[in-house]
């Protein structure tokens, strides 16, 4: 039997229809939380799925989700799956030219977007000839253009009161081959759409419905497990849902028949209040950029937050520094901190061990290989992280990049990730950094992540990105863009170089430091190295 994510979700709905599935708290002061049961979320998705189908969106066509976190994001996601349309995440920070590129590259036939983005959507439309159907969530700002918007009933209180079965699930049979596209962040170039079969994503990104046990093989088996289990877990994906990690976190929660809590934007103080009010058990976020301000709020203005319900905090998509991990242990000693490693191209690969750097206990589908021969590297040699089995089909609209990244070996399909790594004799993988960011200075290779980890260990450094800047003698030299900690001591190039020399080889020590009020990152906390390089070269 093939596994389809809409079939799996509906199987859970049918056994726990009255269980609370989703709680969404709007902006601070924006009214009470919106609460939907599994039956209400399912019915809301059915309504939008019917609307998309009746508006001419056919199975296999692509629908963009240009939305903040909220009920409508998950409603739209499941509506696409139900109608066999392909959901495509859209980075809401993009301006008109970037949006036009993504709309066009993704071959969007329809777009669901927040009213706040109306002007940007209107400006991007002339460059997206195939985009023919627009659905707006909410009312636009006064004076905003009206580029052919179609009104549709979203999951408001009146629409969800009737529960399930209002319009029915008459969408026809689905398949494990139905697709999902996850666009990568594009921090070092134009974004790429990773094309997944739903069944592959279920196993690679969702643990097969049972990350700590035997994967399920049919929707009825998942429903049986949910019916036999209880409730009480509350998952809180704090990063934007347009970041794959947060959407996968929500889907894992639904696979367990548990509750998902959302806030529109990441505000550390509001996150902690939500943990207290909703008795959150599992928080997911992305790296230091999200965890550090959360811990600062817990140590300061929200020190009275009740975090006793928390069982785990998981990070993926960016490495947690040792300094932040130590601060976490001091403030939340009873909570498990999981420093996970994965990507849009691979799903979940493994979890970091304790200590400095990123040393991974990987799953049996992950290896370190020679990027030319694809053979496993010997212990201690540098190669690239690769994963086999349930991997994507490739990159949408990019056959050349697909050929570079995906390969066949020993009768299995593999994906070759951009992360350079070594492996020891015990199979523990040490990730060095992204090969695309590696700085070649006088023939020596420097991975920015290693230098960033050391600089973040300085008590007066709040955040940092490391990049290479041109050098007439060495080709490139190491440069750091540093955000000092508020209220900390004075920082200078000399102080930071002395700090680094005690921990790094001389050629890795930054030769230039530019101080900034704020490090530029994506909404999900990922590094913007294009921005860092421009700042370092101008500084």
C-alpha positions in Angstrom: 0.0 0.0 0.0 1.2 3.5 -0.8 1.2 6.1 1.9 -0.3 9.5 1.1 -0.2 12.4 3.7 -3.8 13.4 3.2 -5.0 9.8 3.6 -2.9 9.5 6.8 -4.3 12.8 8.2 -7.9 11.8 7.5 -7.3 8.4 9.2 -6.3 10.2 12.4 -9.3 12.6 12.1 -11.7 9.7 11.9 -10.6 8.2 15.2 -10.1 11.4 17.3 -12.5 13.9 15.6 -13.3 15.9 18.8 -9.7 16.1 20.0 -8.2 19.6 19.9 -5.8 19.7 17.0 -4.7 23.3 16.5 -4.4 26.4 18.7 -3.4 29.7 17.1 -2.7 32.9 19.0 -2.7 36.0 16.8 -0.6 39.1 17.4 -0.2 40.3 21.0 -3.5 42.0 21.9 -5.1 40.5 18.8 -7.9 38.6 20.5 -8.3 35.2 22.0 -6.7 32.1 20.6 -8.5 30.2 17.8 -9.0 26.5 18.6 -9.9 23.8 16.1 -10.6 20.2 16.7 -9.4 17.5 14.2 -12.8 17.4 12.6 -12.9 21.2 12.3 -9.4 21.5 10.7 -10.3 18.6 8.4 -13.6 20.3 7.4 -11.8 23.6 6.8 -9.3 21.9 4.5 -12.1 20.2 2.7 -13.8 23.5 1.9 -10.7 25.1 0.5 -9.8 21.9 -1.4 -13.3 22.1 -3.1 -12.7 25.8 -3.8 -9.4 25.0 -5.5 -10.8 22.2 -7.5 -13.9 24.1 -8.5 -11.7 27.0 -9.6 -9.9 24.8 -12.1 -6.8 23.8 -10.1 -6.1 20.3 -11.3 -4.2 17.4 -9.6 -0.5 17.9 -10.0 -0.7 21.7 -10.4 1.3 23.9 -8.0 -0.2 26.1 -5.3 1.9 28.7 -3.5 1.6 29.3 0.3 2.6 32.9 0.8 1.5 33.1 4.4 2.5 33.8 8.0 2.0 31.2 10.6 -1.7 30.6 11.3 -4.7 28.4 10.9 -4.8 29.3 7.2 -1.3 27.9 6.5 -2.1 24.4 7.7 -5.6 24.6 6.2 -4.2 25.4 2.8 -1.5 22.8 3.1 -4.0 20.0 3.8 -6.4 21.4 1.2 -3.7 21.0 -1.5 -2.9 17.4 -0.3 -6.6 16.5 -0.4 -7.2 17.9 -3.9 -3.9 16.4 -5.1 -2.4 19.8 -5.8 1.2 20.4 -4.9 1.8 22.8 -2.0 4.8 25.1 -2.5 6.2 27.2 0.4 6.9 30.9 -0.4 9.4 33.0 1.7 7.3 36.0 2.9 10.4 38.2 3.1 10.9 38.2 -0.7 10.3 41.4 -2.6 8.6 41.7 -5.9 11.5 40.6 -8.2 12.3 37.6 -6.0 8.6 36.6 -5.8 8.2 36.8 -9.5 11.2 34.5 -9.9 9.8 32.0 -7.4 6.2 32.1 -8.8 7.6 31.5 -12.3 10.2 28.9 -11.3 7.7 27.0 -9.3 5.1 27.1 -12.1 2.4 28.3 -9.7 -1.1 27.9 -10.9 -2.7 29.4 -7.8 -1.5 31.4 -4.8 -2.9 31.8 -1.3 -1.4 34.8 0.4 -1.8 37.0 3.5 -3.4 40.4 2.8 -0.4 42.2 4.2 1.5 41.0 1.0 -1.1 42.3 -1.5 1.1 45.1 -3.0 4.1 42.8 -3.4 1.9 40.1 -5.0 0.4 42.6 -7.4 3.9 43.8 -8.4 5.2 40.3 -9.0 2.2 39.1 -11.1 3.4 40.4 -14.5 6.4 38.1 -14.3 4.3 35.0 -13.5 2.3 34.2 -16.5 1.0 30.8 -15.4 -0.4 32.1 -12.1 -4.1 32.4 -12.8 -5.9 32.1 -9.4 -5.4 34.2 -6.3 -6.9 33.7 -2.8 -6.3 36.3 -0.2 -6.4 35.8 3.6 -7.8 38.9 5.4 -8.4 42.4 4.3 -5.6 44.4 2.6 -4.2 47.7 3.8 -6.1 50.7 2.7 -5.2 51.7 -0.9 -3.6 48.3 -1.7 -4.2 47.1 -5.3 -6.8 44.4 -6.1 -5.2 42.1 -8.6 -8.1 39.8 -9.3 -8.6 38.4 -5.8 -11.2 35.6 -5.3 -12.9 35.7 -1.9 -13.1 32.3 0.0 -14.3 31.3 3.4 -11.4 30.4 5.6 -11.4 28.7 9.0 -13.2 31.3 11.1 -15.5 30.4 14.0 -18.7 30.3 11.9 -17.1 28.2 9.1 -15.7 25.6 11.5 -18.7 25.3 13.9 -20.4 22.7 11.7 -17.5 20.3 12.0 -16.7 17.5 9.5 -18.6 16.3 6.5 -20.0 19.6 5.3 -18.7 19.1 1.7 -17.2 15.7 2.0 -14.0 14.1 0.8 -14.9 13.3 -2.8 -11.5 14.0 -4.3 -10.8 10.6 -5.7 -8.0 8.1 -4.9 -4.6 9.5 -4.0 -1.1 8.1 -4.3 2.2 7.9 -2.5 3.6 9.5 -5.7 1.7 12.7 -5.1 4.2 15.5 -4.7 5.3 18.3 -2.3 7.8 21.0 -3.2 10.0 22.6 -0.5 11.9 25.6 -1.6 15.2 26.1 0.1 16.2 29.5 1.6 18.4 30.8 -1.2 20.9 32.5 1.1 23.8 31.9 -1.3 21.9 32.0 -4.6 18.5 31.7 -6.0 16.2 29.3 -4.2 15.7 25.8 -5.4 12.5 23.7 -5.2 13.1 20.2 -3.7 10.6 17.8 -5.2 9.4 15.1 -2.9 7.1 12.1 -3.3 4.8 12.2 -0.3 5.6 8.6 0.7 9.4 9.4 0.7 8.9 12.5 2.8 6.7 10.5 5.3 9.6 8.2 6.0 12.6 10.6 5.6 11.1 13.7 7.4 8.3 12.3 9.6 10.0 9.1 10.9 7.4 6.9 9.2 4.8 8.0 11.7 6.8 6.5 14.6 10.2 8.2 14.9 11.1 6.1 18.0 9.5 2.8 16.8 8.5 0.6 13.9 7.3 2.8 11.0 3.7 2.3 9.9 2.8 0.7 6.6 -0.8 1.7 6.1 -3.1 4.6 7.2 -5.3 2.2 9.3 -2.2 1.2 11.3 -1.5 4.9 12.1 -5.1 5.4 13.1 -5.0 2.3 15.4 -1.9 3.7 17.2 -3.5 7.1 17.7 -6.7 5.5 19.0 -4.8 3.3 21.4 -2.6 6.1 22.6 -3.6 9.1 24.7 -3.3 12.9 24.3 -1.3 15.4 26.2 1.7 16.2 24.0 1.7 19.8 22.7 4.0 20.7 19.8 5.0 24.3 19.3 6.9 25.0 16.0 8.1 28.5 16.6 9.9 29.1 13.3 7.8 30.1 10.2 5.8 27.2 8.7 7.3 28.3 5.3 10.5 26.7 6.7 10.3 23.0 6.2 11.3 22.1 9.7 8.2 23.7 11.2 5.8 22.1 8.8 7.3 18.7 9.4 7.0 19.3 13.2 3.3 20.0 12.8 2.8 16.9 10.6 4.6 14.7 13.2 2.2 16.0 15.9 -0.8 15.2 13.7 0.6 11.7 13.1 0.4 11.2 16.8 -3.0 12.7 17.2 -1.6 15.5 19.4 -2.0 19.3 19.6 -0.1 21.9 17.6 0.3 25.5 18.9 1.1 28.4 16.6 1.9 32.1 16.9 2.0 34.4 13.9 5.6 35.6 14.4 8.5 34.6 16.7 8.5 36.9 19.7 10.5 35.4 22.5 8.4 36.8 25.4 5.2 35.6 23.7 6.6 32.2 23.0 7.3 31.7 26.7 3.9 32.9 27.7 2.4 30.4 25.2 4.5 27.6 26.7 3.0 28.5 30.1 -0.6 29.0 29.0 -0.9 26.0 26.7 1.4 23.6 28.7 3.6 23.1 25.7 5.7 19.9 25.8 7.8 20.1 22.6 9.3 23.2 21.1 11.1 23.3 17.7 13.2 26.2 16.5 16.3 26.9 14.4 19.7 27.5 15.9 21.2 30.2 18.2 19.3 32.9 16.4 16.1 31.7 17.9 17.2 29.9 21.1 19.5 32.6 22.4 16.9 35.4 22.5 14.4 32.9 24.0 16.9 32.1 26.8 17.7 35.8 27.3 14.0 36.4 27.8 13.7 33.5 30.2 16.6 34.9 32.2 15.2 38.4 32.2 11.8 39.9 31.4 9.9 36.6 31.5 11.8 34.9 34.3 8.5 33.9 35.9 7.5 31.8 32.9 6.3 28.3 33.9 8.2 25.9 31.7 7.6 22.8 33.9 5.5 21.2 31.1 8.4 21.2 28.6 10.0 17.9 27.8 12.2 18.8 24.8 13.5 21.6 22.7 14.8 20.6 19.2 16.8 22.7 16.8 17.6 21.9 13.1 18.7 23.9 10.1 21.5 25.7 12.0 24.1 24.6 14.6 23.6 25.4 18.2 26.8 26.8 19.8 28.3 25.3 22.9 27.7 28.6 24.8 24.0 28.6 24.1 23.7 24.9 25.0 25.4 25.6 28.3 23.0 28.5 29.0 20.1 26.2 28.2 21.2 23.5 30.6 21.5 26.1 33.4 18.1 27.6 32.9 16.2 24.4 31.9 18.0 21.4 33.4 15.0 19.2 33.2 14.4 19.7 29.4 16.1 17.6 26.7 17.9 19.7 24.1 18.1 18.0 20.7 20.6 19.5 18.2 19.3 17.8 15.0 20.9 17.7 11.6 18.9 17.6 8.4 18.0 19.5 5.3 15.2 20.1 2.7 17.0 17.6 0.5 17.3 14.8 3.1 14.8 15.1 5.9 16.3 14.0 9.2 19.9 12.7 9.3 20.9 12.5 12.9 21.4 14.2 16.3 24.5 15.9 17.5 26.5 14.4 20.5 27.6 16.5 23.4 30.7 18.8 23.1 32.0 21.3 20.7 31.3 21.3 17.0 28.7 19.1 15.2 29.4 15.4 15.8 26.5 13.3 14.7 25.1 10.0 15.6 23.5 9.4 12.2 20.9 7.0 11.0 21.8 4.0 8.9 20.8 5.8 5.6 23.5 8.5 6.1 27.2 8.2 5.0 30.2 10.4 4.1 31.3 9.8 0.5 33.8 11.0 -2.0 31.9 13.6 -4.2 33.5 12.3 -7.4 33.4 8.5 -7.0 30.6 8.3 -4.4 32.6 5.7 -2.5 32.6 6.0 1.3 35.6 7.8 2.6 38.1 6.3 5.0 38.0 7.4 8.6 39.4 10.9 9.0 39.2 11.8 5.3 37.0 14.7 4.2 34.0 13.9 2.1 30.4 15.0 1.7 27.4 13.9 3.6 25.0 11.7 1.6 21.8 9.9 2.2 20.1 6.9 0.5 16.7 5.4 0.3 13.7 7.8 0.7 15.2 10.9 -0.9 13.7 13.6 -3.2 13.2 13.1 -6.9 15.4 16.2 -7.6 15.1 19.9 -8.0 12.0 21.3 -9.8 12.9 22.9 -13.2 16.7 22.3 -12.7 17.9 19.1 -14.4 21.6 20.2 -14.2 21.5 20.8 -10.5 19.6 17.5 -10.0 22.3 15.6 -11.9 24.9 17.2 -9.6 23.1 16.3 -6.4 21.3 13.0 -6.9 23.0 9.8 -8.0 22.5 6.0 -8.1 24.8 3.6 -6.2 24.4 -0.1 -5.3 20.9 -0.1 -6.7 19.7 2.8 -4.5 19.0 6.4 -5.0 21.2 8.9 -3.1 21.3 12.6 -2.4 24.7 14.3 -2.1 24.4 17.2 0.4 26.5 20.3 0.5 27.9 19.6 3.9 31.6 18.6 4.2 32.4 16.1 6.9 34.6 13.3 8.3 33.7 10.0 9.9 35.6 8.1 12.6 36.0 4.4 13.0 32.9 4.2 15.2 30.7 5.8 12.5 30.4 9.2 14.3 30.2 11.9 11.6 31.8 15.4 12.3 30.2 18.1 10.0 32.8 20.7 9.1 30.5 23.1 7.2 28.9 23.9 3.9 31.3 23.4 1.0 29.8 26.4 -0.8 30.9 28.6 2.1 34.4 27.2 2.5 37.1 30.0 2.5 40.3 29.2 0.6 43.0 31.4 2.2 46.5 30.7 0.9 45.5 27.1 0.0 44.1 26.4 3.5 40.4 25.6 3.8 38.4 27.4 6.5 34.8 26.5 7.3 32.9 29.5 8.6 30.8 27.4 11.1 33.9 26.4 13.0 35.1 30.0 13.4 31.6 31.2 14.3 31.3 28.6 17.1 34.6 29.9 18.6 33.6 33.6 18.4 30.1 32.9 19.9 31.9 31.4 22.9 33.2 34.9 23.8 30.9 36.3 26.5 30.5 39.7 24.8 29.6 38.3 21.3 25.8 37.9 20.8 25.8 36.7 17.1 28.3 36.4 14.3 28.7 35.3 10.7 32.0 34.5 9.1 32.8 34.9 5.4 35.7 35.4 3.0 36.7 38.7 1.5 39.1 39.1 -1.5 42.8 39.4 -0.7 45.5 40.2 -3.3 48.1 37.9 -1.6 46.1 35.0 -0.1 43.1 34.9 -2.5 40.7 35.4 0.4 41.0 36.2 4.0 38.7 35.4 6.9 36.3 38.1 8.0 33.7 38.2 10.7 30.6 40.3 11.1 29.9 40.5 14.8 26.9 41.7 16.8 28.1 42.6 20.3 26.0 41.6 23.3 24.0 44.5 24.7 25.6 45.6 28.0 28.7 43.7 27.3 32.3 44.9 27.4 34.0 46.6 24.5 35.1 44.5 21.6 38.0 45.0 19.2 39.6 43.1 16.4 42.6 42.5 18.7 40.5 41.1 21.5 38.6 38.7 19.3 41.8 37.6 17.5 43.4 36.8 20.9 40.3 34.8 21.9 40.4 32.8 18.6 44.2 32.1 18.6 43.8 30.1 21.8 41.3 27.8 20.1 42.0 27.9 16.3 44.9 27.5 13.9 46.4 30.8 12.9 45.1 30.7 9.3 41.5 30.5 10.7 41.7 33.6 12.8 39.7 36.5 11.4 41.8 39.2 9.8 38.9 41.6 9.6 36.0 42.2 12.0 33.0 44.4 11.2 30.6 45.3 14.1 26.9 45.6 13.4 23.8 46.3 15.5 22.1 43.2 14.1 23.0 40.1 12.2 20.8 39.6 9.2 19.1 36.2 9.1 16.1 34.6 7.6 12.8 34.5 9.6 13.7 30.9 10.5 17.2 31.9 11.8 19.3 30.7 8.9 22.4 32.7 8.0 22.4 35.2 5.2 25.9 34.9 3.9 25.3 37.1 0.9 24.5 39.9 3.3 27.5 39.1 5.5 29.9 39.1 2.6 28.7 42.5 1.4 29.0 44.0 4.9 32.5 42.5 5.4 33.7 43.8 2.0 32.4 47.3 2.7 33.5 47.4 6.4 
